[in-house]
Amino acid sequence: MAAITTIPKGSQISPASERVYHQSNLIGDWKGAWQKNGRPVEVKVLNIRGDQAQLEYTHDGHTERGLGTVNGATISFGNISIGTKNGSVAALEFSSGTAKMDAVLNKQASSTGQSKLVGSWSGYSRSNGQSAFFQVVSVDGKDAQVRFSANGAAIQSGEGIVAGQNAVMFGSKAQFTTADGQNGSVVFKVGRNTYAVPVTKSNATSGSSSSGLNKLA
């Protein structure tokens, strides 16, 4: 897997959090068309847990749902594989026997109301030596799907509660807030101590299209 090159300036994350950050680029709604026949194709990566991803694959008016296998920055599901390098453009490959097709997919933007909170956030505090990774996968009203890790510990996934327009509460584990949708703070407890870590949103950068999965992955 290629090293992450888009870690926000001033942020530091552990190797474990870096791996999750890279994989989190795959989460989202991807749309495009097969280069061979121009037919539309869509892949929705709903969540990633360990080496499995829950996704929906829509082609020819038919939707398949299930679990794919995560390998670095790619996901394999049945006869397809999808991979992305920058979190904005993905390469999709279909392979069944001698039949092969490629497609370039673009990630669809989140709705305006959700865009401020949704995303991957990471940072490091020089004052207390703590690091944090917080990902808001999706927002539905007052409910949010989140993932959280402090100091490279195991990722905790679950449901959070949206507080107003600027905050997400993840039970007693952590609280994430952002005022401008680019910079924020994660507050969490370690033992009896409470720490605040400044975090920065990991913005996807646009890249050139390519039909080669290995070039994007």
WOGI-V554689 format. One record per run of one state. SS is the DSSP state (H for helix, E for strand, C for the rest). FROM is the first residue (numbers start at 1). TO is the last residue. If there is no record, write none. Layout:
BEGIN
SS,FROM,TO
SS,FROM,TO
END
This chain:
BEGIN
C,1,14
H,15,24
C,25,27
E,28,34
C,35,39
E,40,49
C,50,51
E,52,59
C,60,61
E,62,71
C,72,73
E,74,77
C,78,79
E,80,84
C,85,88
E,89,96
C,97,98
E,99,107
C,108,111
H,112,115
C,116,118
E,119,124
C,125,130
E,131,140
C,141,142
E,143,150
C,151,155
E,156,163
C,164,166
E,167,170
C,171,173
E,174,178
C,179,182
E,183,190
C,191,192
E,193,201
C,202,212
H,213,216
C,217,217
END
